[in-house]
Amino acid sequence: MRKVLLLLLLALPLINLAQNRRGGRPTFGPDKKKDYLVTLRTDYGIMRLILHDDTPSHKANFIRLVDSAYYDGLLFHRIIEKFMIQGGDPDSRTAVAGQALGNGDIGYRVPAELVPTLFHKRGALGAARDDRPDKASSATQFYIVQGRVWNDDDLQKQIDRGKARGSSRTFTDQQKQVYKTIGGTPHLDGNYTVFGQVIDGLAVVDSIAKQPRNPKDRPLTDVRMRMKGEWVKKKKITKLYGYNYNLPAS
């Protein structure tokens, strides 16, 4: 019964955006001067993430999951060095060693929010999905980009790869420069929703990504997570972690 009630709670309609807009942009907390700061803990260290207002459905869904402690005890079940680390499969909570993971869900999806200014640079938080043509996201499964730095030729190949998979994304010169200096996974752009960013603890992503894994990319040693969210003044987030809200995401 408790599981049924939890699923019903999580499947409630997403925030009514028409009731939450100020100046054309959604606000999610009681104070628009604050933002929701996610603290993600693992045995390899702590990451802190923010969630983008430009992807309101994904932000509202993720906040609801974090606030309900849904992610506590789940695994990063898929890791590929120089690509990404993926977690959030509900089946991973009680998975035995060697069990295949990645197909778990909780009965609903989040509509795609493919925003041109949000892209798969290093540290980007993205929503996993299957091969649905509408590109709707898993309600719970997410990934964090580690990526790599690309030269001009290889970057173009990545862009072409994304187009072959259905992306219509046009890359700005600034985005290309980020991929050539900071790095990321450009072939995912336009095909998967980016809805957040790691603003502290990127070294933790590197540590997890390099762990030994089996042929299905599951770490040989379980990497469990715990998450907590809190509303924090944006000025404090900037002071502590250097994240600039006045700069465009691109």
Long-range contacts (C-beta under 8 A, 24 or more apart in sequence): 6-68, 6-70, 7-106, 7-107, 9-64, 9-68, 10-64, 10-65, 10-68, 10-70, 10-106, 10-108, 10-139, 11-106, 11-107, 11-108, 12-64, 14-56, 14-57, 14-60, 14-61, 14-110, 15-56, 15-57, 15-60, 17-56, 20-56, 25-53, 25-54, 26-53, 26-56, 26-59, 27-53, 28-53, 28-56, 28-59, 28-60, 28-63, 29-231, 30-231, 31-231, 31-233, 33-233, 33-234, 33-235, 34-231, 34-232, 34-233, 34-234, 35-231, 35-232, 35-234, 35-237, 35-245, 36-63, 36-229, 36-230, 36-231, 36-232, 37-229, 37-230, 37-231, 37-232, 37-237, 38-62, 38-66, 38-196, 38-227, 38-228, 38-229, 39-227, 39-228, 39-229, 39-230, 40-201, 40-225, 40-226, 40-227, 41-225, 41-226, 41-227, 41-228, 42-76, 42-204, 42-208, 42-223, 42-224, 42-225, 42-226, 43-223, 43-224, 44-204, 44-207, 44-208, 44-223, 45-201, 45-203, 45-204, 45-207, 46-200, 46-201, 46-204, 47-144, 47-198, 47-200, 47-201, 47-202, 47-204, 47-205, 48-198, 48-199, 48-200, 48-201, 48-241, 49-125, 49-196, 49-197, 49-198, 49-199, 50-196, 50-197, 50-199, 50-237, 50-243, 51-125, 51-195, 51-196, 52-115, 52-118, 52-194, 52-195, 52-196, 52-197, 52-249, 54-113, 54-115, 54-117, 54-118, 54-249, 55-113, 55-115, 55-118, 55-193, 55-194, 55-195, 56-113, 57-110, 57-111, 57-113, 58-110, 58-113, 58-127, 58-137, 58-193, 58-195, 58-196, 59-195, 59-196, 61-110, 61-139, 62-142, 62-195, 62-196, 63-229, 65-139, 65-140, 66-227, 66-228, 66-229, 67-229, 69-227, 70-140, 71-140, 71-225, 71-226, 71-227, 72-225, 72-226, 72-227, 73-224, 73-225, 73-226, 74-224, 74-225, 75-101, 75-219, 75-222, 75-223, 75-224, 75-225, 76-208, 76-219, 76-223, 76-224, 76-225, 77-101, 77-102, 77-218, 77-219, 78-102, 78-143, 78-216, 78-217, 78-218, 79-208, 79-209, 79-211, 79-213, 79-217, 79-218, 79-219, 79-223, 80-209, 80-217, 81-146, 81-209, 81-210, 82-146, 82-147, 82-148, 82-209, 83-145, 83-146, 83-147, 83-185, 83-209, 84-126, 84-143, 84-144, 84-145, 84-146, 84-147, 84-185, 84-209, 85-143, 85-144, 85-146, 85-205, 85-208, 85-209, 86-128, 86-141, 86-142, 86-143, 87-141, 87-142, 87-143, 87-223, 87-225, 88-128, 88-138, 88-140, 88-141, 88-142, 89-140, 89-141, 90-140, 98-214, 98-218, 100-216, 100-218, 101-218, 102-141, 104-140, 104-141, 105-138, 105-139, 105-140, 105-141, 106-139, 106-140, 107-139, 108-139, 109-136, 109-137, 109-138, 109-139, 110-136, 110-137, 110-138, 110-139, 110-193, 111-136, 111-137, 112-136, 112-137, 112-193, 113-193, 113-195, 114-169, 114-190, 114-191, 114-193, 115-193, 115-194, 115-249, 116-169, 116-170, 116-250, 117-248, 117-249, 117-250, 118-194, 118-195, 118-249, 118-250, 119-169, 119-171, 119-175, 119-178, 119-184, 119-186, 119-189, 119-194, 119-249, 119-250, 120-145, 120-147, 120-184, 120-185, 120-186, 120-188, 120-189, 120-192, 120-194, 121-145, 121-147, 121-175, 121-178, 121-179, 121-182, 121-183, 121-184, 122-146, 122-147, 122-182, 122-183, 122-184, 122-202, 123-197, 123-198, 123-199, 123-202, 123-205, 124-184, 124-194, 124-196, 124-197, 124-198, 125-194, 125-195, 125-196, 125-197, 125-198, 126-188, 126-192, 126-193, 126-194, 126-195, 127-192, 127-193, 127-195, 128-192, 129-192, 129-193, 135-166, 135-191, 135-192, 135-193, 137-192, 137-193, 144-198, 144-205, 145-184, 145-185, 145-188, 145-205, 146-205, 146-206, 146-209, 147-183, 147-184, 147-185, 148-183, 148-184, 149-179, 149-180, 149-181, 149-182, 149-183, 150-179, 150-180, 150-183, 150-186, 151-180, 152-180, 155-179, 155-180, 155-186, 158-185, 158-186, 158-187, 159-186, 159-187, 161-187, 162-186, 162-187, 162-188, 162-189, 162-190, 162-191, 163-190, 165-191, 166-190, 166-191, 167-191, 172-250, 174-250, 175-250, 178-250, 197-243, 197-249, 199-237, 199-241, 199-242, 199-243, 200-240, 200-241
